[in-house]
Amino acid sequence: MTLEPQVIEILKGVSTATLTTVLLKKGLRNVWLRGTKPLKPGQGRVVGKAFTLRFIPAREDLATPASWASPISTRAAIEAMPEGCVAVADAMGVSDAGIFGDILCARMAKRKVAALVTDGVMRDADGVLASGMKVWCNGVAAPPSVAGLTFVGWQEPISCGGVAVLPDDIVVVDDDGAVLVPAAFLDELLAEAPEQERMEAWIMSEVDRGVALPGLYPMNAETKARYEAWKESQK
């Protein structure tokens, strides 16, 4: 099931930096997927349910070009991806084998997959960019996936960038990288994250007009009162 449009719109208005702050307040520290950098700057903010992909180290009898035609293959996984999902691939941080290239990304774009996020690398960089697929990864490499990885399945718990990702968790990704929102925390995030974003925007406006940080960030009682008065004036 895809996320409701209003959920996507709310989370698109919240930066990954703000999300990590809100989740930290809830005791969740390990939610930023390491090594997930935008392949192209300015891809915007993308929100979607995680569709997980799992690679393990290459084994010579399994990691072969013939495996690409197997029922358990990246090709088969792409055909199972629902529209609007964020494909999250556990490549174990391997940096010398590109997990996906231009043809696979073009097919994902045709299927309206929202984004591909991986702690691994891509290949066929120019073609991937031309496909229109939004990608966050840890770089590029010419060799194919089977040079260093074996694909073993999809829609199962994975580790990506050192973060546990379960199918249907929510992924929010922007220029700062990818953040994992556990599905069980979604409702709380929807209620609290926009307020955190609004509060920090107000604090920034105070900084812009020359207010000193002590008592402003974090707020003391006087600053909180000024902020609440400002919110009332916006209604």
Secondary structure as UniProt FT lines:
FT   HELIX           5..12
FT   HELIX           16..25
FT   TURN            26..27
FT   STRAND          32..33
FT   TURN            34..35
FT   STRAND          37..38
FT   TURN            41..42
FT   STRAND          46..57
FT   TURN            60..62
FT   HELIX           65..69
FT   HELIX           74..80
FT   TURN            83..84
FT   STRAND          86..90
FT   TURN            92..93
FT   HELIX           102..110
FT   TURN            111..112
FT   STRAND          115..118
FT   STRAND          121..122
FT   HELIX           125..131
FT   STRAND          135..137
FT   HELIX           145..147
FT   STRAND          149..154
FT   STRAND          158..160
FT   TURN            161..162
FT   STRAND          163..165
FT   TURN            167..168
FT   STRAND          170..174
FT   TURN            175..176
FT   STRAND          177..181
FT   HELIX           183..185
FT   HELIX           186..208
FT   TURN            209..210
FT   TURN            214..219
FT   HELIX           221..233
//
